[in-house]
C-alpha cells in the first residue's frame, strides 16, 4: 500500500516536470503605452456621442385602477354563513379601488411620435403619459400595439419633429463593447450609466417567451425599463428590459432586448397592431447527457409530444424526433427552435431536418398562426378576465411546482362580472365544465363549446380548489 502511494507521488512529480519543460508562454509586449489626453485642456468624454440619443429617450408614466381586499382572509370572505347573512356581495364590501402608477422609459423611433417601450411598463394601463427630454409638457399616449411574448410595446403621441434614435445591427455586437444605458431610474429623470456587453444571445432566463438577450453590467434600475442601450457611437443596440438581483437594486446583471428583434416587432406592431408568429405544435425539450447516448447528433430540440390538429401532426413529426436544422439554420436546443419558428410568418413553408431512429430525414411543413390558438390572450374573457399561459417565469415567481399546468388570471377588470363573482389576479383556471385546462387553447375550446350557458369554472387559489359560475 505504501509502496503504491510512493510510486504515485514520484510519477506525478516527474510528469509535472516534463510538462513544465515543454510549455511555452505567449506574452504581450512589456511596458505598454498608456494613453492620456494630449494636453491638460482635454478630457476623455462621450458627451458629444450621448447627447443625441438622450434626446430620443422619454419618460413614461402608466396609470391603472386596481382593487384590493384589505388583506381580509380568504376563508372569511368565502364563509357560507357570512355570505348568507350579509348577502352574496359580502366579499366585495372589503374591496377598495385605488390607482396604481408605474414609471418607465421609452425610445422615440419616428419623428411623428412613435415610441417603443417594454410591454410590462404599460401593460393593463388605463392611461399612459409621455414626457419628452428637456420638455415638461405631458403628452397622452395611444397604445398602438403590445407583444407580451417579446415584452415590446409601441405607443404614439401627437407630436412632430421629434428626434428618432439611430439603429445599429445585432450582427455588429461583440462581448466587451463599451455601451451606455439611458433611462429614467426611480423616476429621478434622465440619466446615463456605462458598462460593457457582458454576454450575447442569453436565453433560458425565464423573463419572456422569446429570449435572446444582451447581458450588460451597466446599471439598470427600476424605471430604466423601456430605455435605450446604445453603443459608443450613440446607436441603439437594445431596449433595457430586466435585471437579476437579490435586493431589487443593480447587481451588475442586466438584460436588454436586441435591436434586430426590436425592429422586427416594432414594424409589425405599427403595421398590424399585433405580432403574428408561426406555430409548429410540438412540446419540446433539450437533450440530457443520458439522451445524447441514443442520438447521433448532440444538439437539437427533442420532440416530447405532438399536439393534435397542428402542422407538426399534419406533416409527420413524431415523438422522439430530434430537430437539428430549420431552413439551414442550426438548432442547438429548444429555445433556438422556439425563437426560429417564432420569426417565421403563419402559412410560411419551412424545411425541417430531423434525426429519427438515428436516420436523417427532411420534412416540409406549412406553419399555422399561433395567435388563432391563443385567442384568450387578446382582450378579456369570462366577464372580465385577462389570462396568460403559465410559463417558467410565472412558475418561478409564484413558486409553483415545476410541472404545474394551467392558465393564470393576470388581471381582473374593475367592476366587471368576473370581479363581482370573486375572481382574483393570480387565480389558476384548471377546468371549465368538463374540459381540463392546461393551455390557452383549452380555454378557447371550452368557450366555443359552452358559448352562452352558465359555466362552472374550477380555480386553484393558493392550493385550494374554488368553484365559480359565470356566463
N, C-alpha and C positions, 0 to 999 in steps of 0.2 A: 504493500500500500504506500509506504513512504517512498520506496524507490520510484513508483509511478508518479508520485507528486513531484519529486525532484526532477524527473525527466521532463515533465510538462513545463516546469518553470524554465529550465535550460533551453528547451525548444522554443518557447515563446520569446526568450531573450535574444536568441540567435536570429529569429525571424524579424524581430524589430530592428536589429542592427542591419540586416540585409535590406530591409525596406527603406531605412533611413539613408543607406548608401546609394540607393538608386533614384531617389526622388529629386526633382528639380523644382525650385520655387520660382514662379514667374513674378517679377516685381515691376512696379511702375517706376518712373524716373524719380530720383530723390530730389529733395528741396524744390517742391513745386512752387510756381509763381502764384502769389496771392494778389487778386485784383481788387483795387480800391478806386473810388472816384479819382479822376485825373487831377483835380485841384480841390482846394478847400471850399470852393463855391459850388461844388456838385454834390448831389445826393442820389443814392441808388433808390429809385422810386418807380412804382407802377401807376402813379396818379393819372397821368395822361391816358393810359390804357383803360383804367377802370371807370373814369368819369363818364364815358359814353354809355356802357351797358347799365350804369346806375340810373340813367335817365329812363331806361326801359323797364325797370323793376318797380312794381307798385305795391301798396299795402291793400289788403283785402280784409273786410270785416263781414262776417256772416252772422245772421240772427235767426233763431228759430224758437217756436213756442213748444215747451215740453211740460209734462205733468209729473208730479211726484206724489207718493203716498205717505210722506212724512214718517217713513220707517215703521209704519204700523205692521205688526207681524202678519204674515200671510195666513196663518191658521185662524187668526182673529177675523180678518177680512172675509174669509170663506166659511166662517162658522154658520151652520144652517139655522141655529136658534136665533142668532143676532140678525141674520138676513130676514128671517120670518118676522121678527119683532119690529125691525126698522124698515123693512122693505128690501127689494132686490137691489136698490141703489145704495145700499149701506156702504159698500166698499168705496164708492165714488165720493162719499162725504168727506173722506180724508185726503182726497187728491187735491192738489193745488196747482194752478198754472203759473209758470214762470218763463221768463225769456232767457235763453241760453245764447251767449255770444262767444264767438271764436275769432281769432286773428290769424292771418297768414299772409302770404306774399303771392305775387303773380308776375308774369313777364309779358310785356307788350310784343305781339308778333306781327301786327299790321298797323299802319298809320291811321286807319279809320276805326280803331278801338277794340280789335280782337285781342284777348288776353288769355294766356294759358296758366293754369294753376293745378294744384292737386285736387282730385275728386273729394278727398276727405276734408279739405278746407271748406268746401261749400255744400257738402252732402246734406240733404234734408233741410237746407236753409229756406226760410220764408222770405228773407231779404238779404241781398248782397250789395255792399257798397265798396267803392274803389277810390283810393286817394293816390294821385299821381306824385311822382318825385318833385319836391320843391313846389308843391301846389296844395293848399289847404282845402280846395274845392272837393266836395264829396259827390261822386257820381253813383247813381243807382245802376247796377249792372243787371243785364238779362243773361240767364243761363242758356247758352247755345246748345251744349251737349255735355254728357258725362260718361265716362267709361270706368266703372269701378274695378274691372279686371286689371287695368294698367295703372289705375289711380291718377288718371289725367282728366281734366275738365277744361272747357272753354267758356268764358263769359265775354260779354260785349258791352261797352259803354258808348254813349252818343258823344263822341269827341273826334276831332280831326287833327291832323298834323302832329300826331304822336311820334315818338322815336322808337321804331321797332328794333329789336335786338338782331344782331348778325348771327348767323348759324354756322357752326363748324360741322365736321363729319365725324361720326363714331369711328371710322376707319383710321383716323389720324391720331387717336388717343393712345398713349403709352403710359405704363406704370412709371411713376417718378416725375411726370409732368407737373409743373407748378400750376396751381389752379386757385380760383377765388370764389367764395360763396357769398352771394349778395342777397339780402333779405331784410325782414323786419322782426328780429328775435325779441320775444317777450313784449311785443308791441311798443318797443322803445324807439322805433323809427329806423330808417335805413342804416345799415352797417355792412362792413365787408370783413371777412376773415380769410386767411390764407392757409394753404396746405398743399398737398400733393395728391396725385391719383395713387391710392394705396393698392387697388386691385380693379380688375375689369371682369365683366361677364359673371358677376356674382349672382347665384340663384340659390334656391332652397333656403331663403331667409325667412319665408313664411309671412311676407308682407302683402304681396299682390298675387294674383293668379298667374300673370305673365311677368316674370322677373328676369332681368338682365342688367343688374345694377352696376353703376360706377361706385366704388367704395373710396372714400376720402377721409383724411384726418383733419380737414378744415372744420372749424367749429360750426356745427349746425344745431340750433336750439329751437325750442317751441316758438313758432312764428316765422321761422325760416322756410317752413313747408311751402312749396309752390314757387320759391325764389329761384334765382339763376345760379348755376355753376358755370363759370367761364374760364377759358384758358388765358395764357399770358398775352394773347392778342386782344382779349375782350370779347371773344366769340363764344356763343352759348354751346356748351358741351353736355348739359343735363339740367334737369329740374330737380331741385332738392326735395327729398321725399320723407326720409325717416332716419332715425338713429337707433343704435343699440346701446342701452345704458341701464345700469343697475339703479342709479339715483334719479334718472329723468333728465339729468344735465348732460353736457357733452363729455364723452369719454374717448373721443377721437375715432369713433367708428360711425361714419355717416354714409348714407346711400342716396344716389341720385339716379333718376330715370334717364338713360342715354338719349342723346339728341336725335338719332335716327328714329327711335321709337316715338319720340315726341312729335316729330314732323309727320310721321305716318298717321298717328292717332288724331292729331290736331286737324290735319287735312280732311279726314273722314268726318270728324265732328262738325266742322264748318260746312261741309258739303251736304251731309245727310242727317246731322243731328245725333248720330249714333255710330257705333262701330260694329260692323258685321264681320264675323270670322268663320273660317271653315271649320267643319266638325267631322270627326272621323268615327267616334262612337266606340272607344275602347277604354278599358281600365288597365292602367299600365304601372310598371314598377321598374326599379333598377336591377341590374344583375348583382347578386350577392356573390361572395367568394365561393360558396358552395355551388351556386348555379353556373358559375363560369366553367366548372369542370365538365358540364354536359353540353356546352356550346363551343363551336369553333371560334367564333368572334367573342372578344372580351368586352366589347362596348355595344350599347344599343338600348332600346326601350323594349322591355319584356311585356307581352300582352298577357294579362291575367284573365281577362274576360272580354267578351264581345257583346255589346248591347243589341237587343233585338231591333229590327227595322231601322238600322243605321247603315251608312256607307260601308263600314267595316264588315257588317254582316252580309250585305248585299254582294260585295265584291270579293269575298272569300278569305278575309283574315280569320285566323283561328287562335284559340287559347294556346299559349306556349310559343307563338311566333316571336322572333326577335327582329324588330325593325331597326336596321342599321344605316339606312340611307333613304332620303326623300328628294327626288329631283336632283340627284347628285350632291345633296347637302348631307354631310355626315351627321349621324345621330349618335351622341355619346351616352345619353341617359334619358329618363322620362321627361325631364324639364326641357331638354332640347326638342323632343318630339312635340311637346305641348306648344312651345314657342314657335316652332317652324310651321306647324299646322295652323296656328292662330294667325300667321302672317298671310296665309292664302285666303282667297275670297270663296264664298259659297258657290257651288256649281263649277269650281275650277278643277281641272283634271290633274292629278298628281301621280307620280310613279314611285312606288314603294319597293325597296329592295329588302328582302326578308330572309332570315335563316329559319328553316323549318326542318326538324329532324336531321340537322347537320347538312342539309341541302339548301342551296341558294335559289330563291325563286323571285320573280318580279310580278307585282300586281299593279294594275292601273285602276285608280279609284277616283270617282267624282265626289267631291266633298259636299256635305249638306250645310245648312245655315244653322249655326249654334243658337242664334237668338230665337229661332222658332221653337227650340226645345226648352227654352228657359224664359218663356213669356211672363212668368210670375215675378221676374226681377224688374219688369217695367211697370211703373206706376204702383197702384195699390190693389190688393185683392181681399176677399173675405171681409168687406165692410171697413177697410182702412188699414190693412196690414201691409208693410213693406218687408219683403222676405229676402234672404240671402242663403246661398248654399254653404253648409258647414265645410270649412277648409282647414288647412294646417294652422293658419293664423288664429282662427276662432277657437280651435281645439287648444292651442297654447294659451290664448288669452283667458279662456273660461275654465282651463284645467279639466277639459273633458277627456274621457278615455280615448286612446289613440285611434281606435276603430269606430268611434262614435259616428252614427249616421243620422241624418235628418235635415230639416230646413229651419233656420233660425229666424225669428221675428226681429229684424234690426230696428224697426220703428213702428209706432202706432200713431195714426193721425189723431190730434186732439179733437175731442167731441165727436168722434166717429162711432159707428155701431160697434166696431171691434173693441174700442176703449170702454164703452158702456157695458159690454158683455164681460169684460175683465181681462182681455189680453194685455200682456206687458212686453216691452222690449226685452229680449233675452230668452223668451219662451222658445222651446224647440217643438215644432209640429212633427209628431211621429205617426199620426194616422188621421185620415179623413174618411168617415164612414168605414167601409171595409177595405180601403186602399191604404196599404202601408206606405209611408212617406220616407224615402231615402234620398231623393234628389228633387230639384225644382220641376223636372218634367213629370214627376208623380203628382205634384200639386196641380199642374195643368190638366193632367188626365182626370183627376178627381173633380175638378171644377167643370170640365166638359160633361162628365158622366152624371153629376148631380147639380145641374145648372141652376134650377130655380127652387129646388127643395131646401128645406132646413137641413143643415149639415152638422153632424156630430164631429167635432174637432178634438182629437186627443193631443194633449200637450205635456211635455216633460218640463217641469219647472223646479230647478234645484233638486232633482232626483225624485220628485213626486209627480204622479200622473194626474192631470186635471182634465176634465171634460167640459167643453163649451159647445153651445148650439147657436149657430148663426146662419142666416140665409145668404 
